Amino acid sequence: MVIKGYLPEKLRKDAELYAGCVSGAIEMDEYLGLIKQNGFKNIQIHKQKEISLPDELLSDYLTCEEIEVFKNGKIGIYNITVSGYK
């Protein structure tokens, strides 16, 4: 589970209740960087599935504009499958 962009802390906590595993999620680029720092090469993302959150939950924490950005994939919560070789 990774995050793109910034999620307000309260949204992260509610999203965890909704989707699970969100509170420990880190930013996607940071996660991929850690894999690289640990000696992996040829890192590839094979699957990337966005975790959908209901508008009712989002509207408690985000403005209409922020919800639009969230839905356009610039901010979000993702389940990814990654491979790399050492």
Contacts in CASP RR format, 6 or more apart in sequence:
PFRMAT RR
TARGET T0000
AUTHOR 0000-0000-0000
METHOD contacts of the structure
MODEL  1
MVIKGYLPEKLRKDAELYAGCVSGAIEMDEYLGLIKQNGFKNIQIHKQKE
ISLPDELLSDYLTCEEIEVFKNGKIGIYNITVSGYK
1 20 0 8 1.000
1 21 0 8 1.000
1 22 0 8 1.000
1 24 0 8 1.000
1 25 0 8 1.000
1 51 0 8 1.000
1 77 0 8 1.000
1 78 0 8 1.000
1 79 0 8 1.000
2 25 0 8 1.000
2 26 0 8 1.000
2 27 0 8 1.000
2 28 0 8 1.000
2 31 0 8 1.000
2 77 0 8 1.000
2 78 0 8 1.000
2 80 0 8 1.000
3 12 0 8 1.000
3 22 0 8 1.000
3 25 0 8 1.000
3 26 0 8 1.000
3 27 0 8 1.000
3 28 0 8 1.000
3 76 0 8 1.000
3 77 0 8 1.000
3 78 0 8 1.000
4 27 0 8 1.000
4 28 0 8 1.000
4 73 0 8 1.000
4 74 0 8 1.000
4 75 0 8 1.000
4 76 0 8 1.000
4 78 0 8 1.000
5 27 0 8 1.000
5 74 0 8 1.000
5 75 0 8 1.000
5 76 0 8 1.000
6 75 0 8 1.000
7 15 0 8 1.000
7 75 0 8 1.000
7 76 0 8 1.000
7 77 0 8 1.000
8 61 0 8 1.000
8 62 0 8 1.000
10 60 0 8 1.000
10 61 0 8 1.000
11 57 0 8 1.000
11 58 0 8 1.000
11 60 0 8 1.000
11 61 0 8 1.000
11 62 0 8 1.000
12 22 0 8 1.000
12 23 0 8 1.000
12 25 0 8 1.000
13 23 0 8 1.000
14 57 0 8 1.000
14 60 0 8 1.000
14 61 0 8 1.000
15 22 0 8 1.000
15 51 0 8 1.000
15 53 0 8 1.000
15 57 0 8 1.000
15 77 0 8 1.000
16 22 0 8 1.000
16 23 0 8 1.000
18 53 0 8 1.000
18 54 0 8 1.000
18 57 0 8 1.000
19 51 0 8 1.000
19 53 0 8 1.000
19 77 0 8 1.000
22 51 0 8 1.000
22 77 0 8 1.000
25 77 0 8 1.000
28 78 0 8 1.000
28 80 0 8 1.000
31 82 0 8 1.000
32 43 0 8 1.000
32 45 0 8 1.000
32 82 0 8 1.000
35 43 0 8 1.000
35 82 0 8 1.000
35 84 0 8 1.000
36 43 0 8 1.000
39 86 0 8 1.000
40 84 0 8 1.000
40 85 0 8 1.000
40 86 0 8 1.000
41 84 0 8 1.000
41 85 0 8 1.000
41 86 0 8 1.000
42 83 0 8 1.000
42 84 0 8 1.000
42 85 0 8 1.000
43 82 0 8 1.000
43 83 0 8 1.000
43 84 0 8 1.000
44 82 0 8 1.000
44 83 0 8 1.000
44 84 0 8 1.000
45 80 0 8 1.000
45 81 0 8 1.000
45 82 0 8 1.000
46 81 0 8 1.000
46 82 0 8 1.000
46 83 0 8 1.000
47 79 0 8 1.000
47 80 0 8 1.000
47 81 0 8 1.000
48 78 0 8 1.000
48 79 0 8 1.000
48 80 0 8 1.000
48 81 0 8 1.000
49 78 0 8 1.000
49 79 0 8 1.000
49 80 0 8 1.000
50 73 0 8 1.000
50 76 0 8 1.000
50 77 0 8 1.000
50 78 0 8 1.000
51 76 0 8 1.000
51 77 0 8 1.000
51 78 0 8 1.000
51 79 0 8 1.000
53 70 0 8 1.000
53 77 0 8 1.000
55 67 0 8 1.000
58 67 0 8 1.000
58 70 0 8 1.000
59 67 0 8 1.000
62 70 0 8 1.000
66 75 0 8 1.000
69 75 0 8 1.000
70 76 0 8 1.000
END
